[in-house]
Structure formats: structure tokens, C-alpha cells
Amino acid sequence: MSAFLPAVRAASLTLLAAGAVFSLSACGIVQTALESQQGAAGDGGTVGIDSASEGEDSTSGGTQDVMEVGVGDCFNEEEMQTALMGEEVTGIPVVDCSESHDSEFFHSEILPEGDFPGDDEIRDTAAELCEGAAFTEFIGVEWYESEFYAGYLTPVAEGWAAGDREILCYVIGDPSTTGTLEASGR
């Protein structure tokens, strides 16, 4: 491996970390928006923001409720970042995994109840989970040897107070990927 590749990887990771920080901030905005919508409903029920019709498979493409995305959903990372940065978050654009995409959610971890541990601790936990054994188990090689990168969505303080404890890991690969990246060994 040339000395150039670690430098490129380090620069890419810095950019990925900046994107993750933006994602994390947006999750709190989404949670606040959802809480506002719940209050407006008057009955404590949730007001859905999923554009899919009832009974429609949300992984066939379209927008998935940001609080409903999960392991196995495929998407294009740039489109997700754009959706999370919008003034009003209406969901995460997902695509059927058989269509071209560059990212896939591969692991979910629910953190234990308790006081909010702080953004830094949650980010450290997410990095350890998403770049560690869960990544290796999903892709088939260790993160630092892989050609793929890992990203994650984490709870923020406002979301934590409302009960959000989920770290959701995703793998970022080639934009022309079709199918799952599971067991790709790359």
C-alpha cells in the first residue's frame, strides 16, 4: 500500500466526519419537528411523514420516514444529506437495493436508558460500532482494509429526551452499486 492511500483515506474520513456532524444535527431537528407534529395532532398520536401509501414497500423507492429507516434500506448518501439539511425534513430518500445506490444501512444498536452521555461519547460509540465488528461482520473484511467507508446516524440531546437511543450504521460504497454490499469482501 503506498503512502498516498492513507493520506487520501484520512482526508476522506475528515469529510465523512463533517457530514456525520451535519447528519447528527439534523436528527435533532427532525425529532423536534416530529414532536411539534404530535402536539398538533392533539391525541398524542404520530403524524406520518412517509410519502409511501399504506401497505406500499418503502424500499421500492421514494421517501421513508426518517424515524422508520432501518437495516437493509439502501439510499444515495448525498441525497440523504441533502434531505437532512432541508428546512423541513420530510424523510430520507430510499431506493430499492436492486437500483443504483451508494449506501446501505447495515447495523442498528439501541443504547441503554439513562442520562444523555454527550455528543462526543455517542460519536465515539458510533464510530466503534460502525467501524468495528459490525462492519467486519457485514462486509467480510475489517473497516481499515475495506474500500468502503462507514457512516452513522445518532441521537442528539433533544431526541434522547424524547426516547431516541438508536445508532444506525451505514456503509458508503460505489455509486453504481446494485444489490446489497453484504459479504462483498471488499
N, C-alpha and C positions, 0 to 999 in steps of 0.2 A: 504494500500500500504506500503510495507516495506521500510525502509530507504535505502536499497541497490538499489532499482529500480531507484530513482532519480540520484544516482551516475552513474549508467550504462547509463542512458539517457544522462547525462551531458557529459560523455566520448564519447558516440556515436555522439552527436551533435558537439563536437570538431573535431572529424574525418570527419564528414559531412561538416563542415565549411572549413576544409583544402581542401577537394575535390572540394568544390564550388569555392574556390580561384583558384585552378588549372583550373577549367572549365572557369572561367571568363578570365583568361589569355589567354586561347586557343581561346576564341571567338574573341579577337583582332587579333590573328594570322590568324584566318580564314578570317576575314574581310580584312586584308592586302593581303592575298593570292587571294581573290576574286577580289580586286581592281587591282592587278597585272594582273590577267587573263583578266579583262575587258579592260585594256590598251593594252594588247597583241592582243585582237580581232580587234582593230583598228576602230571599228564603234561605240564604246560606249555601245554595247550590252553586255549581260552577257554570259559567257561561263559556261554551266551547269556542275555540278559535281555530279549529281544524276545518279546512275547506273541503275535506272529503265528505261525501254523503254517508249517511248511516249505513253500515254494512260494507262500504267500499274499502278495499285493501289500500291502506295509506302508502304502502311501499310501491304501489304501481306508478307513482309519480305525483307531483303536486306538493301541497304544503301539509306538514304534520305538526300538530300542536306541540309547541316547544317542550311542554311538560310530559309529552307522551312518546317522544323519540326514544329508541332503545336499541339494545344489542341486535345486530343484524340489519339495521337500517343503513342504506347507502345514500350518499349525497356528494355534492361538489363543495369542497371546503370554502372556496371563495364566495359561493352563493350563500352558504351558511353564515359566514362572517358578515356579509352584506345585510342579510336578514336581521342579524342580532344588533347591527348598528343603526337600523332604521329608527325613525322617530316613534313609530308604533309597531311593535313586534306582533306579527300575526301568526308566526310559526316558522318552522325550519323547512326549506325546500328539500324534499327527498326524491330519489329516483329509484326505479326498480333496479335491483342489483344486476340484472341482465343488460341494462343500458350502460353507456359510458359514464363513469364517475371516477373520482379520485380518492374518496374517503368512505370508511365504513366504521360504524360503532361496533366495538368488539368486546367490551367488558363494562360491567356496572358493579359498583361497590357502594353499599349503604353504610354510612358512618354511624357510630353509636350516638345515642341521645346524650345530651349534656350541653354545657355552655359552648358557644361558638369558639372554636380553637384559634381563630385568626386566619387571615388570608394566607400568610406565609406558611403556616403549618399545613393548611389544606392543600396549597400548591405543592409543597414538598411531598405530602402523602400521595397526591395525584400523580406526580412525576414518578415516584417509586412504584406505584401500582401499574401505571400505564406503560412505563419503560422497562418494567421488571418481568416477573414470572408470567403475568397475564399476557404480555406482548409475545414472549417466547412461546408460550403455550398456543397462542392463536396463529402466529406467523410460522413458527417452526425453527426460527433462529433468534439469537439474542438481539436486542434492540441495537446495540452498538455495532453489530456486524451486518445489520439489515440495510437494504437500500430504501426502506420505508421510514417514515417518521411517526411519532405518536403525538397526539393532541388530547385534550380533555376539557370537559365542561365540569365546573364545580359549583357548589353552593356559595353564595355570598351571605353576609350577615343578615340582610333583610329576608332572604329566602330561608336561611337557617331558622330564624324566628318563626317562620310560617310552616316549618316542618320539612324543608328540603334538606336531605342528608346525602344525596346521590352524587358520586363521582362517576362520570360517563366517559370512558376512554374511546378514542377513535384512532385509526391508522390512516395515514395520508400516503398515497402512492401515486402511480402514473395516472394522468387524466384520461387515458384511453382504456382504463381497466373495465372489463366486463366480468360479471360473476363476483364471487367472494374472494377476498385475499387470504382467507383461512388456509393454513397449511401450505402456503405458497413457497415457503423455504427460501425467500429472497430477502 
